[in-house]
């Protein structure tokens, strides 16, 4: 039973990345039909709030801590970083590039999380050890991969069939397709650069959210209520932005196709309500770096879906850049695992001498047996 419980965060995060991969594809298809990102985010947060509010009320009505002004400020910035700004920047990058490219940039999130965690004392680097060198080297590799993703596209590694080519040309009005096709021209390169900067900013904001969430979990240990309040605040934030941008026009808010309705419901209930709840729980169980370590799986799953469903071109620059980012990520994770094992070994060695002194130099066999009995 204990072994099964230890694997729960891993299984949970695998489910989350599958949800995000499907969500990114649905979102891209909705954007191709003309849906606005501000409208999608606002409706997404509203549905997530309506989904989580009753669960939070009944599940935590007896255990919910008092909501103070300090906690409300924390939740406000959690909404800005984790729900409003992150999603707006990601969707902007998704519109200007491709779904596969956007997922590749998400892989920068664990590396950003590691860098941001350093000044807060959540992560440490000792360059005298192999683990410290691996963490620094992995960070450099990750940023190198991000630069390749942003600046180099390279030749296409996939070929569109006649039917796929017709489908792609029929949707050429979408900004992402225009960015890919015209990447060599000035306009296409400009849009691709804007999309890259937006995705980079989105990854940085998401990293800050994971760090902030680890603090909120200690100050306000009501997972359902905190997540519901975060989405409520994000809904109010994005509603104000959307109304200002669209000048109180009703036409962008009317969902005209089944795909748009399905997308809004899926991203609201599953992508926001369930997935963010699951990620917050994993942050409490294993920490922010463990939770973000699964983001490379989003790209692998999304790339397969997008090449098959959206007929996206897979370019050499995306493959090389993604490989470097993933290599850098797992160098960082390897360094963390080595440090964790070293800390465990040191703690175990420090606990043994007092026991030996207690027995006044008795034989090693008896000491070991007594230690095992105390452990059990």
Helices and strands as residue ranges (DSSP letters): H 2-32, H 37-60, H 69-78, I 79-85, H 86-96, H 99-106, H 109-119, H 130-151, H 162-170, H 175-181, H 186-219, H 223-246, G 251-253, H 258-265, I 266-274, H 275-286, H 288-292, H 295-305, I 306-310, H 316-358, H 364-375
